[in-house]
Amino acid sequence: MATAPDLVLDPSLRDWVLFPILLVMILVGILRHYITLLLQSSPKQLDLLAIREQQSLARGVSLRSNGKLIPPSSFQSRKTYLIQAFKNGIFLKDQEAFKNKDEPKAPANPLAEPGGMDQMLNMLKGNMVMIVPQTLLMSWINFFFSGFILMKLPFPLTVRFKSILQSGVATRDLDVRWVSSMSWYFLNLFGLRSVYDVILGSNNSAGGGMDMAGMNPGMGGLQPGQDIYKLYLSEAENIELTTHEYLLEDIEDRILEKYE
């Protein structure tokens, strides 16, 4: 059975289609990163009680993670104090609301939380900065380079990759290793993250996905409308179930025995 002859690509496809798509997508990603930074509103300053309310949870997590580095007596005292403080609501900002917690009340409005509206607006801006450039890029590639074959991968692939690598090319007998222009766009869309990390640093929004904690650090990792007291009770239960094993027990004797 005769095999179909291999394709020979015009070098102009590499110079005027392959590399330009790659370059444009890198530049659009860098531009998206700086536009996102410009559109983000500065976080509102929290008062001392609000900061204590949020950071106290991190204190409990830190005790569970690093408690093995302190003596058993110190761990036990911290464990007892945090469990009682979480259950009694000592770290809560609104003590009056905590005293009346058994009374029926309306559900919390996420937009009324400090920074809640800012966080939602930042999410909306981030989605717009992501969607609009990608829509324009896809339309540009689909209009000018629809059906183009740009490159051939140097390693064998199964037929399952045909729909991924040859999007927009309805040729059943074409070798699966050939990559179409639209598939090249998607490969760059999901594969340029490491390039953006090298150019812009690890905490960037060039790929369109900067986490909300990074965009609005004033929220302290808490979502608007969350019941902080329920989080306290959950953390108190986690601390109560944590066992302690002191890693530095007899550390002096172990070091002397190792190096003597």
Secondary structure per residue as TSV (DSSP state, phi and psi in degrees):
chain	resnum	aa	ss	phi	psi
A	1	M	-	360.0	125.8
A	2	A	-	-76.4	139.6
A	3	T	-	-93.2	151.9
A	4	A	-	-67.8	137.8
A	5	P	-	-63.7	148.5
A	6	D	-	-72.9	153.3
A	7	L	-	-80.5	149.0
A	8	V	-	-119.4	116.8
A	9	L	-	-89.0	143.5
A	10	D	-	-70.7	129.3
A	11	P	H	-56.6	-21.9
A	12	S	H	-64.8	-27.1
A	13	L	H	-64.0	-37.8
A	14	R	I	-68.5	-42.6
A	15	D	I	-79.5	-31.0
A	16	W	I	-113.3	-3.8
A	17	V	I	-128.4	-56.0
A	18	L	I	-62.3	-58.9
A	19	F	H	-66.4	-40.4
A	20	P	H	-60.6	-40.0
A	21	I	H	-62.2	-44.3
A	22	L	H	-61.5	-46.9
A	23	L	H	-64.9	-42.9
A	24	V	H	-63.7	-40.0
A	25	M	H	-68.6	-35.9
A	26	I	H	-66.0	-44.0
A	27	L	H	-66.6	-38.5
A	28	V	H	-65.5	-38.2
A	29	G	H	-63.9	-42.8
A	30	I	H	-64.9	-42.6
A	31	L	H	-63.0	-40.1
A	32	R	H	-61.2	-39.0
A	33	H	H	-61.2	-47.5
A	34	Y	H	-73.5	-32.0
A	35	I	H	-66.2	-40.2
A	36	T	H	-61.8	-41.3
A	37	L	H	-64.5	-37.1
A	38	L	H	-70.3	-33.0
A	39	L	H	-82.3	-20.3
A	40	Q	S	-70.8	130.1
A	41	S	-	-78.0	146.6
A	42	S	-	-68.1	137.0
A	43	P	-	-66.2	145.6
A	44	K	-	-73.2	143.1
A	45	Q	-	-73.8	128.7
A	46	L	-	-91.7	150.6
A	47	D	-	-77.9	172.9
A	48	L	H	-62.3	-40.0
A	49	L	H	-66.5	-38.7
A	50	A	H	-66.9	-39.0
A	51	I	H	-65.4	-41.6
A	52	R	H	-64.2	-38.8
A	53	E	H	-61.4	-39.4
A	54	Q	H	-81.0	-40.9
A	55	Q	H	-77.6	-15.1
A	56	S	H	-66.0	-31.5
A	57	L	H	-63.5	-40.6
A	58	A	H	-63.8	-29.9
A	59	R	H	-66.0	-40.6
A	60	G	H	-66.6	-41.0
A	61	V	H	-63.8	-39.9
A	62	S	H	-63.7	-38.1
A	63	L	H	-65.2	-41.6
A	64	R	H	-67.3	-33.7
A	65	S	H	-82.4	-39.2
A	66	N	H	-115.6	10.2
A	67	G	G	-65.1	-20.3
A	68	K	G	-70.0	-8.7
A	69	L	G	-95.0	-2.4
A	70	I	S	-115.6	156.0
A	71	P	-	-61.0	158.8
A	72	P	H	-58.7	-38.2
A	73	S	H	-65.1	-42.2
A	74	S	H	-66.1	-41.0
A	75	F	H	-63.6	-43.0
A	76	Q	H	-65.4	-39.4
A	77	S	H	-66.0	-42.1
A	78	R	H	-66.6	-38.8
A	79	K	H	-62.7	-46.5
A	80	T	H	-63.8	-43.2
A	81	Y	H	-64.6	-45.5
A	82	L	H	-68.0	-38.6
A	83	I	H	-62.1	-46.6
A	84	Q	H	-65.9	-39.7
A	85	A	H	-66.2	-40.6
A	86	F	H	-66.8	-43.6
A	87	K	H	-69.8	-32.9
A	88	N	H	-89.6	-2.6
A	89	G	T	68.2	31.8
A	90	I	T	-65.2	-33.9
A	91	F	T	-85.6	-3.4
A	92	L	-	-68.4	141.1
A	93	K	S	-72.2	-43.6
A	94	D	-	-98.7	91.0
A	95	Q	H	-70.8	-31.3
A	96	E	H	-65.6	-42.6
A	97	A	H	-65.5	-33.3
A	98	F	H	-68.7	-38.5
A	99	K	H	-65.5	-29.3
A	100	N	T	-104.2	29.0
A	101	K	T	-67.4	-23.3
A	102	D	T	-79.0	-14.0
A	103	E	S	-78.2	143.8
A	104	P	-	-66.2	140.0
A	105	K	-	-145.0	159.1
A	106	A	-	-70.0	150.8
A	107	P	-	-58.4	145.8
A	108	A	-	-66.5	137.7
A	109	N	-	-89.4	116.0
A	110	P	G	-59.6	-30.1
A	111	L	G	-73.7	-17.9
A	112	A	G	-85.5	-11.6
A	113	E	S	-70.2	151.4
A	114	P	T	-60.9	119.3
A	115	G	T	82.6	-0.1
A	116	G	H	-63.8	-46.3
A	117	M	H	-64.7	-40.5
A	118	D	H	-61.7	-39.3
A	119	Q	H	-66.2	-41.7
A	120	M	H	-68.6	-37.6
A	121	L	H	-65.9	-40.0
A	122	N	H	-63.4	-37.9
A	123	M	H	-65.2	-41.5
A	124	L	H	-64.6	-43.1
A	125	K	H	-62.9	-41.6
A	126	G	H	-63.3	-39.5
A	127	N	H	-65.5	-40.0
A	128	M	H	-66.0	-41.6
A	129	V	H	-66.2	-26.2
A	130	M	H	-81.9	-45.1
A	131	I	H	-73.6	-46.2
A	132	V	H	-61.5	-51.6
A	133	P	H	-62.8	-38.6
A	134	Q	H	-67.8	-35.3
A	135	T	H	-64.8	-42.7
A	136	L	H	-66.0	-41.0
A	137	L	H	-64.2	-44.0
A	138	M	H	-64.1	-40.1
A	139	S	H	-65.2	-40.1
A	140	W	H	-62.0	-47.1
A	141	I	H	-68.8	-40.2
A	142	N	H	-69.3	-29.1
A	143	F	H	-81.2	-45.1
A	144	F	H	-91.8	-32.0
A	145	F	S	-122.8	25.1
A	146	S	T	-64.9	129.3
A	147	G	T	83.4	3.8
A	148	F	-	-76.4	140.4
A	149	I	E	-103.3	123.4
A	150	L	E	-108.2	-33.8
A	151	M	E	-158.6	166.6
A	152	K	E	-127.5	127.5
A	153	L	-	-71.6	142.2
A	154	P	S	-83.8	7.4
A	155	F	S	-130.3	152.0
A	156	P	-	-73.8	150.3
A	157	L	-	-137.6	158.4
A	158	T	-	-82.0	167.5
A	159	V	G	-68.5	-15.2
A	160	R	G	-64.2	-23.6
A	161	F	G	-84.2	-3.2
A	162	K	H	-62.9	-43.5
A	163	S	H	-68.1	-25.0
A	164	I	H	-81.1	-42.7
A	165	L	H	-89.7	-16.5
A	166	Q	S	-125.0	44.9
A	167	S	T	-66.4	130.4
A	168	G	T	87.8	0.8
A	169	V	-	-120.0	108.3
A	170	A	-	-94.1	65.4
A	171	T	-	-123.3	109.4
A	172	R	T	-72.0	-33.8
A	173	D	T	-90.4	1.3
A	174	L	S	-72.4	139.2
A	175	D	-	-57.0	138.4
A	176	V	T	-66.3	-17.6
A	177	R	T	-77.4	-13.1
A	178	W	E	-74.9	141.3
A	179	V	E	-116.3	129.1
A	180	S	E	-85.8	169.9
A	181	S	H	-65.6	-42.1
A	182	M	H	-66.6	-38.6
A	183	S	H	-67.6	-34.8
A	184	W	H	-62.3	-37.1
A	185	Y	H	-62.1	-46.9
A	186	F	H	-68.7	-36.2
A	187	L	H	-62.0	-40.2
A	188	N	H	-70.6	-36.1
A	189	L	H	-59.9	-40.6
A	190	F	H	-100.5	-5.8
A	191	G	H	-113.9	1.8
A	192	L	-	-94.3	7.7
A	193	R	H	-59.6	-43.5
A	194	S	H	-66.6	-33.6
A	195	V	H	-65.5	-42.4
A	196	Y	H	-64.3	-35.4
A	197	D	H	-64.6	-37.6
A	198	V	H	-69.3	-40.3
A	199	I	H	-79.4	-43.5
A	200	L	H	-109.5	-8.3
A	201	G	-	96.9	168.2
A	202	S	S	-69.2	-34.2
A	203	N	S	-95.4	81.4
A	204	N	-	-134.7	162.0
A	205	S	-	-114.8	24.7
A	206	A	T	-65.1	-32.5
A	207	G	T	-82.5	0.7
A	208	G	S	84.7	8.9
A	209	G	-	-132.5	66.3
A	210	M	-	-88.0	129.3
A	211	D	-	-66.2	157.3
A	212	M	H	-69.0	-30.0
A	213	A	H	-65.8	-35.3
A	214	G	H	-73.0	-32.3
A	215	M	H	-76.0	-31.1
A	216	N	-	-136.7	76.8
A	217	P	G	-64.8	-18.2
A	218	G	G	-66.2	-17.1
A	219	M	G	-77.4	-15.4
A	220	G	T	67.0	20.9
A	221	G	T	86.3	-1.2
A	222	L	-	-95.6	139.5
A	223	Q	-	-84.2	145.1
A	224	P	T	-60.0	138.4
A	225	G	T	87.7	-2.7
A	226	Q	-	-70.2	144.0
A	227	D	-	-84.5	105.0
A	228	I	H	-65.9	-31.0
A	229	Y	H	-67.0	-36.9
A	230	K	H	-65.0	-35.8
A	231	L	H	-66.2	-37.0
A	232	Y	H	-61.9	-46.0
A	233	L	H	-63.1	-39.5
A	234	S	H	-65.0	-42.2
A	235	E	H	-68.1	-36.5
A	236	A	H	-62.8	-38.4
A	237	E	H	-67.2	-39.5
A	238	N	H	-64.3	-40.9
A	239	I	H	-66.4	-38.5
A	240	E	H	-64.5	-31.4
A	241	L	H	-86.3	-6.3
A	242	T	-	-76.4	129.2
A	243	T	-	-96.6	156.0
A	244	H	-	-116.9	132.6
A	245	E	-	-134.9	109.1
A	246	Y	-	-73.9	114.6
A	247	L	T	-74.8	-23.1
A	248	L	T	-97.9	20.5
A	249	E	T	-65.4	126.1
A	250	D	T	54.9	38.7
A	251	I	H	-66.5	-32.7
A	252	E	H	-64.3	-45.2
A	253	D	H	-65.5	-36.9
A	254	R	H	-68.4	-37.2
A	255	I	H	-69.6	-43.9
A	256	L	H	-63.2	-38.4
A	257	E	H	-68.7	-31.8
A	258	K	H	-73.3	-36.0
A	259	Y	H	-108.3	4.9
A	260	E	-	-79.7	360.0
